[in-house]
Amino acid sequence: MGDKAYQVVIVGGGLVGATVACLLAEKDISVALIDAADPTETWPEDSFDLRVSALTLASVNLLKSLNIWDDIVQLGEQRLEKMCVWDHFGSGELVIDSADAGEPKMGSVVENRITVLALWRKIQALPSGDVFKSTQLERFEVNDKAVDIQLSTGLKMTAQLLVGADGSNSKIRQLSEIKQYGWNYQQSALVATVKPEKSHQNTAWQRFLPEGPLALLPLREGLISIVWTSATETSDAYLELSDVEFCKALAEASEYQLGHFELLGERAAFPLKLQFSSEYCQDRLVLIGDAIHTIHPLAGQGANLGLKDAQVLVDEILKAKKARRDIASQQVLRRYERQRKGDNLLMMSIMDGFKRLFGADDTLTQFTRSTGMRLINQSTLLKNQICKYAMGH
């Protein structure tokens, strides 16, 4: 037996793992949340998190159900009302407005550190939740009734269920020998925070360029978070440019839609890949979020997929608890897997298809792409459906 006993132990205290912890602890399920980091309570006013999530309305509503949304707004939330997408070739343009679907907004753009801080404050305030910071999972062993877990600090604990929310390089997935499939895109996403000359108009701007999309997401205080996808060598070259040269290249790539830019803080780039797991669960063990799926950031759906995983897993655990069944039974975990696997694979396929469609440079594909965007933009019905999908409905 371990020193501490929990119903659920979650490894990975990021957006998805912390959400699961809060949702379960609110329902009086004893939870331990383990993370190698120690979320910062405060940060300099002029600093920015390069990791940003465009949360759908469905994701926002999930966080609102935890009564932490007011904290997130106070720390720095930016409402997202429109999307403007256009192609480097021809005159193809698509504008989606939340008003088309009768909603005041499509979602919100929030720095990850803000959402995670609000979640950690919540879990630490709940009597059923314990947090273990600055420590890692060392090893675990599954037996019939529980999982024996040891942390890098030497602390031992047991859990009825072990949840792996530990990201794309998940140690739990690796130790469980769950197979992964996928491929490297030979691309990188360059991220930075910039101050635009013109107002962002609460709009997400995205231009499809020959090497990949350039996304400009509205941030608090009128700022912009950029995600610029291109060949890895091109991203590396952009990182080497001076601040002035980089901002000039950014303005040209965005066709001066927001005028000139001023770089705030650092730039960074990370490699892009698509990967998915062969299975989501084993005996008394389940994976969620990036631990089971990593997609192209083209539509910013990674965080929203992870939050859908969180919602479905928690729903199944609570159903089992209400029925007085084992919350970690294969019946419970496979039901979660069945509900999420199809949706995740569909989204991955769509994003991969978009990446290939908008990355093609032959004349016929460019013409078809541009014409298709114009036709969709002229159809109120299609735009309404796209808007609802973008909001997570």
N, C-alpha and C positions, 0 to 999 in steps of 0.2 A: 504493500500500500504506500501511497505517496504521503507527503507532509500535508498537502491540501487536496480536497476533493471537490470537483465541480461537475455540474451537468454538462457544460460545454466549455471547451478551451479553444480560443481562436488565436491562431498565429498570423500576425500581420495586422497592424493597427492603422492602416490607411483608410481611405474613404469607404471602401466596401466592407472590410473587416470590422471597423468601428461602428458602422451602421448595423451590422448583424448583432454586435454586442449590445448596443443600445436597445434594439427592438426586442431582444430576448430578455435582457435584464429588467426592462419595463414590465414584463409579464412574469416576474418573479422566478425566472430560470437563472440559476447561479452560473455566472460567466467569468472566465479569466481571459483578459485581452493581453497578448504578449507582443511586444514590438522592440526592435533593435534601436529605434530612435527615441527621442524624448521631445515631443512636440513643443515648439517655442510658444510661450505665453504672450510674449511681446516681441516686436521687431521695429527697427527704425522706420520713421514715417516715409522716407524716400526709398525704401527697399520694396522689391516685388518678387513674388514667387513665379518662376518661369513655368511651373506646372499649373495649368489652368484647365478647368472643365466647363464645357457648355452643357449645362444640365437641362434636360427636357422638363416640361411642365409636370410630367408624371414623377420624375425624380425629385423635383421641388416639393411636390405634394407629399412624397414619402418622408422627406426631411421635416416638412411642416408637422407631420403626424407625431414627430418626436418633440415638438415644441422647442426647436432650436433655431427656427428660421429667423426670428427676430434678432437673435445673436449674430447670425450670418449677415443679415442686412446691415446691422450696426458696424460689423467688422469690415464690410465692403463687398456688397453684391451689386452686379450690374444687370438690369433687366434687358432681355433680348426680345425685340419686337418684330424685326424684319431680317430676311436673308436676301442678299443680292449676289447672284452667281453669274459670271460671264466668261466667255471663251477668248483665248488669244487669237483665234482664227474667226474671221467673219464678224457677224453682228449678233450672234446668239447670246441672249440674256434671259435670266429668269429671276423674277422678284417675288418673294413670298412674304406676305404680311399677316401677322396674327389676327388682325381685324377681319381678314377673309374668312376665318374660322370662328368669328365671334368671340375671340379671346383678347384680353388686354396685352398679353405677352406670350411668346413661344416658350420661354424658359428664362434661365439666368446664367450669366457667366461669372464664375467665382474662382479665385485662387484656391488651389487645393489646401494650402496651409490654413486658410480660414475655415473651410468646411471641417477639416480634421480637428482643428482646435475646438470648435463648437461641439463636435461629437465626443471628444475626450472629456471635455468639461461635463457633459451629460452623463457619460458612463461612470465617471468618478463620483458623481452625486447620487448614484443609484445604489441602494444597499445590497442588491444582488450582483453588482459588478465590481470586480477587482482588476486593476491595471498593473502590469509589470513592464516598466520602461527600461530601456538600455540593456536589454537582455535578449538572448536568442534561444530557439529550440536547439538542444544538443542532440537528443535522440528520443525515440518513443517506441513502445512495444504494445501491440494490440493483443488482448486476450478476450475471453468469452463475454465478460461483463463490463470491461472498461479498457481505457488506454492509459498505460503508465508513461509519464512524460518527465523528462529531465531537462532543465534549462542550463544555459552556459554558466550561470551563477552557482550551480549546484543544487538549486531548489528542485524538489520533486513534487509532482502533483498527479492526480488521476482525473479522468474525464469519461463521461459516458460517450461523448462525441468529440472528435478532434476536427476542427475546421481549418483548412489551409487557405488563407487569404494573403499569402506571402509573395504575390507577384509573379511575373513571367519567369523568373528563375527560381521558382518555388522549391524549397528544400524538402517540404513534405511530399510533393509530387515525385521528386527524385528518389527519396528514400523509399517511397512506395512502389517505385519502378513502374509508374504509369507512363505509357508511351505518349510521345508528342509527335505531331506531324506538322508540316508547313514548309515555308521557304523564306529566304531572305530576298527583299526587294532590290538590293543593291542601291538603296536610297537612304537618305538621312532627313530628319525633320529638324530644321533650325528654328529655335524659339528665342524670343526676345520681347521686351516691353518697350513700346515707343510712344511718344507724344505726337499726335497728328496736328497738322496745321488747321484742318477743318474738323467740324463736329462729326463724330462717328454715327450720330443719329440713332443710337440704340440698335444698330444694324450690324450683322455679321456679313463681311464682304469676302468673297472667294473668287479668285480668278484662276482658271485652268491654263497653265503654261506648258510648253512642250515637255519639260522634265518632271512636272508635277504641280499640284495646286499650291497657291499662296492664299492662306486664310488670315484675315484680319478680324479678330474678335473684340467687341467692345468691352472695355474694362471700366472700373470705377474711376471717378474724377476725370472722365473724358479721355482716358488713355486707351491704348490698343495692345493686345497680346497677339503676336504674329506666330504662325506655324507655317514655315516655308519649306515645302518638300521638293527635293531635287536629288540628282545623282550625288553620291557620297563625296566625290571629288569636287563637285560644285559647291556643296555645303562647306567643305573644308576651306575652299577658296574664299567664300563669303566671311568665314570666321577670321581670316587673315586680313581682311580689309580694315582700314581705319574707320572710326565711327562715322565720319563725314561721308566717306566713299560708300559705306554700307547703306546709309540712309538714302543716298542718291540712287543706288541700285534698287532699293525697296520702293522708292517713289516711282521710278520708271516701270518696275514690274507691275505695280498696281495702277498704272496709267494715271497717276496723280489724282485718283478718286478722292483721296483725303489730303491732297496737297503734299507738302514736304513733311519730313519726320525728324524728330530728335530722339536719339537712343538714350534710354534710361537703364543704367545697370549693364549687366553682362549679357553676352550671347552664348548659347550652348546648342549642341546638335546631338541627336541620338539616332542610331541605326533603326531602320524600319523592317519589320518582318511580320509574316502571318503565321500563327501557330495555334494549334488546337489539340486538346487531349483526347485520347481514345476512350477514356471513361472518366466520370466525374466523382465516383465514390468507390470505396472498398469497405471492408468490415470496420464499422465505427469511425470512418474517416470520410470526409467530403471536401471537395475543392470548389472555390468560387472565384469570380473575377478574373484578373489577368493570369491567375494560376492555371486556368483551363482554356483561356482564349485571348489572343492578342491580335488586333485587327489594324488595318491601315487607318491612320488618323483623318482620312479625307473628310468624313462628316462628323468627327468628334464624338463617336458613339461608344467608345471604350468604357468610360465611367458609367454611362447609362445602362449598358449591358450588365455591368457588374452589380449595379443597384437592383436591376431586375432579378439577377441571381439571388441577391440578398433577400428580397421580398418573398420570392417563391420558397426558398429554403426555410425561412422563418415561419411562413404560413404552414408548411408541412410539419415542422417541429411542433408548432402550437396545436395543430390538429391531433397529432399523436399524443401530446400531453393531455389534451382534453379527453381523449378516448382511453387514457391510462395505458397507452402502449409504449414500448421502448422507443424513445425519440431517435435512437441511432440504429434502428433496425434497417435491414436492406430494403424492406418494403417502403419505408419512409424516404430513404435516400434515393432509391431508384425512381420514385415518383417525382422527386425534384429533378433528377437527371432527365427524365422523359420530357418534362415540361420545358426545360431550358435548352436542351441540346439542339432541337430543331430550330428554335428562334435564333440561337447564337450562330449556328452554321449558315442559316439564311442571311443574317446580317453580314457575316464574313464573306459570303459569296457575292452579295450585292456590292460591298465595298471593294472587293477584289475586281469585280467586273467594271465598276466605275473607274478604278485606277487604270485598267487596261484600255477602256474606251477613251478616256480623256488623255491617255498617254500616247495614243496612236497618232502618227503624224502624216498618214497617207491622205491624199486629197478627198477621196470618197468618204472616209470616216469623218474627217473634219467637216465636210459639208453636211453629212447626215446629223452629226452631233449639233452643229450650229442651228440647222433647220428644226431639229427636234426641240431644242430649248425655246426657240421662238414660238413654235406651235403650242407647247405647254404653257408658255407665258400668256398666250391668248385665250386659254381655257380656264374659266373660273372654277369649274368642277374639278379639274385635275389639280390645280393649284391648291384648292381647298383640301383635297385628299393628301397632298404632299405636306401641307401645313399641319394637318392632324397627325400624320405619321411623325413629323419632326418634333411634335410636342409630346410624343410617346404614347399616343392613344392607339 
